[in-house]
Amino acid sequence: MKKILALVLAVLMVAAMFAGCAKKGEDKTAATGYDYEAIPNEMTSEDGKYQIALVTDVGDLLDKSFNQGTWEGLKRYASENGKSYKYYQPANGANATTADRYEAMKAAATNGAEIIIAPGFLQADALAQAAAEFPEVKFVFIDGWDLGLPNIMAIDFQEEQSGYLAGYAAVKEGYTKLGYTGGGAGTNPACCRFGYGYVQGAQAAAAELGITVDIKYSYNYGASFSASPELQTMLDGWYATGTEVIFACGGSMCQSAFAAAGANDGKVIGVDVDQSSQSDSVITSATKGLREAVMIACGDFYNGKWAGGQKTLGAKDDAVGLPTETWSLEKFTLDDYNALFASLKDGTVVVDRAYDTGLKNEAFANVNLEIIE
């Protein structure tokens, strides 16, 4: 399922991963405030049925990012509420089709699932099919949109706010040469919102400081959300020509960024969950409440408060942000962060969400934006 990397690249990636593990290997709760590793990924139900199910997005279950954050919320809710749980990975890995995803959902439903969590925008067609066939089962579409069926709850996030915080913090910290590498080849709304917000935050901070910053911005090699030699080579080149920090936005792509950063003494901004424990190169992460969203959805279902349709979570819900306890920022202080977050939360600062038109059409007076296609 994974690509076989060239030996040198593999060694670099493994080295980067082990460096991160050594950093916080003795404190599993440092990044999350909760020991998710203590909850087993595999369990055996007494009746052979599994009440809460996850159908994974592309990539590995434990991808240190999107799948893992969603899964951790699911198994925490299940363990704290006495529910059985199981994950299902569609056939064909990164090349999974709608039919593959549907078959995984069908397997979960026929295996006793009362509620099925499906993260990722690629799940939409399979979700619509499965939800229509199994109307008694509830489905949660993470990073999704309203599919018009009462047994589907779609949850998305204001990733543009989290990206804004990351871009603003990076520039206030003193970085003037930034990068962004995104997953989904430019078709994933969440990655696009993260990236667009990142540029807006960098622009705002640069304007306040009266400086100009450079940003290299690309979705090249992100179609599968996977690490690859091609992606690492591109990021190596960015670091070698002066880029100081790269926002790596897209599942296991982060491993290519960590490896390139390690080889070039560069810095990385993580995504979705706090990735500080994965590499010493991570200065902060643009997070969103994947765990919390799953726990909210499951709680609504089991507490008799289920409502289909759309939920959008953001700063007002404390569902986006930067992990202040684990970041390595020094010039951008906690007081600075709290003030900016409060402005996002009360609407004083508004971050544009319309990435499809805004990124290429908006003039960023304090950003030299180089879009690499």
N, C-alpha and C positions, 0 to 999 in steps of 0.2 A: 504493500500500500504506500509506503514511503519511497521516495527516490533514493537511489544509492549515490551518495556524494563521493566526490574524489577524496582520496585519503587525506590529503593535506587539509582540505576544508572540513572534513569530518573531525580531524584532530582538533582544529581550532574551535569548532562548535562544542565539542565535548569539554574542552578546556574551559570555555566560557561558562558552560553550565555548572561544572564542578566548582569554579571560582565562586559563583553565586551561591551554591549550596553551602560552601564552607563559610560564607559570610554570615548566614543566619541559621546554620544547621542545628544549633542547639536550642533555638527558640522558634518553634513552629507557629506560634501565635503572634509573633511580632508584627507581621504585615496585616493580619486580619482581626486580631483580638479574639480569635476562636480557633481551636485546634480541629480543623476539618479533617486532617489526616487520621484522627482517632476514630472516625466513622468509616467502617469498611466500605469499599466500593462494590463488593460482592456480598450478598446475603442469601440465605435460604429460607423461604417462606414455609411455614408449617403446612399450609394447605396447597402449596404449589402455585398460588396466585400472587400477583404483585400489583399493589394498589396504585402506586405512583410510578410513572415511567418517564424516562428521558429518551428521545430519539435524537441522536447527536447531529450536529452540523458537520460540515467537512472538517477533516483533521482528526486528531486523536482526542479521546475523552479527556485525558489529563494533558491538555495543551498549554497549561500555565496561562490561559487567557479565556476566550469566550465559552467554549464547551465546559471547561473546568469550573469557571465561576458559576455557571448555571447549575451544573451538577452538584456543587457544594451546597447551594441553597436548597436543592431538592432533598439531598440526603440528610441535611440538618433538620429540615422540617419533618421528614419521615421519622428520624430517630427520636426527635423530641416529642412526637405525637403518636408513637407506636404504630406506624404504618410500614408496610412492606414496600420495597422499592427495587427497581431494576433499570439498567440502561440497555438500549438497543442501538447498534451502529449499522446504518444502511450498507448494503453490499456495494462493492466497487469503490469504496473509499472516496478519494477526491474526485473520482469520475462517477459518483452516484447519480442516478437519474431520478426523475419524479416517481417512476415505478418502484425503484429501490427504496425510496423514502416511504412511499405508501405501504409497501410490504412490511417495513419495520413498524410502522404505526398499527397496521393490522395485527401483527404478531403481538404487540403490546396490548391491544384491545381484547383480543381473544385469550390472552393470558391473564385477564382479570383487572387490567388497568381501569381505574375510576377517573383518573386525570392523567393526561399525557402532556409533557412539556416538550416543545419543539423549538429550539433556538435556531435563528438564521433565516434570512429572507428567501433562501432557496427552497424552504419547506412549504411555501404557499400553496402550490398546486396539489401537492400530496395531502396537505392539511384539509383543503376544501373537499377532496374526495373522501378521505377517511372520516371527517366529521359528519358528512352527509350519510355515510354508510353506518356509522355508529353514533346515533343521536343521543344515546344514553351516557356516552363518555364525554367528559369535558376535555378541551384542548387549550393549551396556552401557547400562543405564538410570540416568542420573544424576539424583539427587533422586527416586529411585524406590523401589519395594518389590518383594519377591520375587513374581514372576509364575508360579512353579512350573514353569518350563521350564529344562532343564539348559544351554541355550545362551544364557541371559540372566543377566548379573550385574547386580544392582541395588546402587547405591551411594547412601547418604544420609549426612547430616552432622548433628552435634549443633549446629545453628544457634543453639539456645537458649543455648549456652555463649558463642558469639561475640557474640550480642545482649546477654548479661549483661555481658560485658567492656565493651561500648560504653556501655551505660546507667550502669554503675558509674563508668567513666572520666569521662563527661560531668558527673555530679553532683560527683565529687571535683574536677573542674576548676573548679567554681563555678557551673555552669548549674543553675538551679532551675525553668525553664519549658521543657519539652521537648515534642517532637512525634514522631509516628510515622505514616508513610503507607505502606501495604502493597499489594502486587500480588495479583492473583488473586481480588479481591473477597471475601477471607476464606476461600477454598477451597484455597489453595495451602499445603501443610503447611510447606514451608521458610520462606515469608514469615511464617506464623503463629508458627513456633518462634522466628524472629529477634525478632519483636515481643514475644512473651511473655517471652523472656529479657531483653530490653531493659528491660521494666518491673521484672522481678525484680532486675536489677542496680542500677537507680535506687533501688529500695526499700532494698536492702542498704546502699548508700552513704549514703543519706539518714538511715537509722537510726543508722549509725555517727557521722554528723555532728550528729544530734539536730535535723534540720530536716525540713520538708515540701516536696515538689516537686510541680509540676503537669505532667500529661502529657495532651496531646490525641492521640487514637488513632483512626485511621480507615482503612478500605479503600475509601472512596468514590473513584471515578474510577480505580481500579487494575485493573479487570477485564482489560484488554488489555495491561497492563504497559507502556503507552506514555505518552509525554508528551502533555499536552492542555491547552487553555486553561482547562477547568473545574478541573483539578487545580491548575494554577498559581494560579488565582484563589483557591481555597480556602487554599493555602499562603501566598499574599500576605496574606490575612486573618489567618492565624495569627501571622505575623511582626508585622503591624501592631498586633496586640493583645497583644504581649509575649512570644510564643514566641521563644526564643533559638536553639535548635538542633533540627533535624528529622532523624530517621533515615528516609532515603528508600530503601525496600526493595522493588525490583521493576523490574529491567531498565531500559528507556529512560525510566521515570518520573523518574529522577534529573535529567533535563534540565529538567523543570518545577520541581524543587526548587532546582536551581542558579540558574535564572532568577529565581525568587521571592527566594532568598537575596541574589542580586546587587542586586535592586531595593530591598531592605530592610536591607542590612547584616547579614544573618542568617548562621547557620552550618548546615552539613549534615554528617551522618554517612553515608558511602557504604556500599555493600553488595557482597557476593560477592567482589569483587577490590578492590585498592587503587585508589581513585578520586581520589587527591590530585592527580593530574596533570590532572584534568578541570575543576577549578574551585578558585579560591583560597578559596572558602567551606568546603571540606571540611576538617574538623579531624582526622578519622580515618575508618576504614572497618571494618565488621564483616565479616571475610573468611572464606572457607572454601576448602579446597584443591581447587578445580575442576581446575586444571592437573595437580596431583599425582594426583588420582583417576584421570584418564584415563591418565596415564603408568603408574600401577600396574596398571590393567586391561589395557592393551596389553602391558605387560611380562609379566604373568601368562600371557597368551595365547601370545605368541611364545616364551616360555621354557618352555612346556609345563606351566604350573602353573595352568591355567584351572580355576576352580570357580564354578559358577553359584550362585544364591541371593543372600543379603543381606550387604552389608558396610556397617557404620556407622562413620564416621570422626569423631573429635573431638579434644579437647585431648590425650588420651593418644597420639594419632597425629601431633600437631603439625599438625592439619588444620583448625583454626579459630584465630582470633585477631585482633589488631589490628596493623597494620604500623607498628612503632615507629620505623623509620628515616625515615618521611615524615610522621608526624603533627605537628600544631602544638600539642599539649598541653604545658603548662608546669607546672601545679601537680600534676597526676597524673604521677609520675615513672616512669622506666624501672624503677627498683627496686620501686616500687609494683606496676607491671604484672607484673613477673616473679614477685613473691610471690603475687599473685592467680592468675596462670596456673598456677603450681606447685600451688596448692590445688585448682584444677579438675582438673589432670592426675592428682593422687594421690587424688582423691575426697574431700578434706576439705571442699570446697565442692561441693554438688550442686545443679544447676539443674533445676527441674521441666520436663519435656518435654510434659506433657499440656495443651497450650494450649486444647483444645476444652472442657475443664471448668475449668481453672485460672484463666484470665484474668478471667472474669466472676464466678466464685464465690469467689475468694480475696480476703480483705481485705488491702489494702496500707495499713498504718497510717501510713506516711510518704509516701504518694503519693495525690494527688487525681487520679484517673483519669477522664477524660472520653472515653467511647467515642462517636464520632460515626458514626452509621449512616444 
